[in-house]
Amino acid sequence: MAVTAYLQRAALEEGAEQRRLAFRTELDRLEDLHAAYWPQALQGDVVAAHMVLKAAGLRMKLQGLDRPVPEDRTDGEVLVVAGTEAEYVEQLRAIASDDWSAAREINATARRRSTQL
């Protein structure tokens, strides 16, 4: 059993290393293409300019820079999850789905109800 687990872990690690190598190889190729066409693009060669833009776009996509960055949650807001078990679960689900307005509303309802008790 331990041998099987070791072999499975080694295969996963090797797969990850292979992906890293392939990723680096593709980035290097795109950078080489960019460098090869850059001087002609600067001289006004439209075909070379398209190649530079295409290589830059593919490099951005490969690195994940073409996707929007999720909003930072550094606004200092703290939401204390409160209420009944059902309200607690509902608030956690709203937070997990990044629906902060729903979580705040559920929280406010739970707090109002708890102060009336």
N, C-alpha and C positions, 0 to 999 in steps of 0.2 A: 504494500500500500504506500509506504513512504517513497519507494522508488518511482511509482506511478505519479505521485504528487510532485516529486522533484522533476521528472521528465516533462510534466505538463507546465510547471512553472518555467522551466528552461525554454520550452517552446514558445510560451507567451513572451518571455523576455527577448528571445531571438527575433520574434515577429516584430516587437516594438523597435528593436535595434535596426532591423531591415527597413521599417517604415521611416525611421529617422535618417538612415543613409539615403533612401530614395528621395525623401523630402529635400535634403541638402544637395543632392545631385541635381534635382530639377531646379532648385534655386540658383545653383551655380550656372547651369545652362542658360537660364533666363538672363542672368547678369552678364554672361558672355555675349549673348545676342544683343543685349542693350548696349554694351560697350562697343561692339562691332559696328552698329548702325548709328551710334551717337554722333560721330563727327560729320557724317553725311547729312544727318537730320539738322544739325546746326547750320549747315551750308545751304539749307533750303530744299533738300531732296524730300519730296512729299512721300514717296514709297518708304524711305528710311524713317521718316517721322512716324508713319503708321506702324512700322515694325517696333520702334521704340515705345510707342504708346501701348501697343498690343503686349509687348514683353512686360512693361510696367504694370499693366492691368492684371496679367496672369500672375505676376509675382505678388501683387496685393491680394489677389484671391487665394493663392496658395498659402499665404501667411494669415489669412483670415481678416485682413485689414479692409475688406470691402463690405463688411457687415457693420451695422451701427453698434456703438458701445452702449451696453445697458446703463440706465440712469444710475448714478452713484446714490447710494442711500447714506450720504454723509451729512444730511441736513439736521442731524441731532435729534430727530424725532424718536420718542420712546412710546411704545404702545404697550400698556400693561393689559395682558389678556385676562379677562374676568368673566364672571357669570356662571351659569349652569354648565354642566358638562357638555351639553349640546351646543350652547353658545361658544364655549371654549373651542370646541372642534370646528365650528363654523368660522370663527375668527382665524384660527390657524390655517384653514383651507383658503380663506380670502387672502391672507398674507402670503401663503405659498404661491398663489396664482397672481401675486403682485397687484391685487385689488385692494389697495390701502383705504380707499374711501368706504368700501363695504365693511372692512374690518373696523374702521373708526365708528361707523354707524352702529354696528352690532355691539361694540364696546360701550358706546354711549347709552344704548338701550339697557344693557346689562347693569351699568353703573346706576342709571336712574332707578331701575327696579330694585337694586340692592339698598339704595338709600331710603326707599319707601318702606322697607321691611322693618 
